[in-house]
């Protein structure tokens, strides 16, 4: 999976054997289960603590 440009993704990705790549100003807010994540340039990833259910 690849997010680039000014793409914003909010959600959960469950892909245990996949690689996620965020580049440029891509933003990811949520949770990710996978083999690897790569952040390039100004990409941002934030875990959404609301997913913990506390």
Order of alpha helices (4+ residues) and beta strands (2+ residues): beta-beta-beta-beta
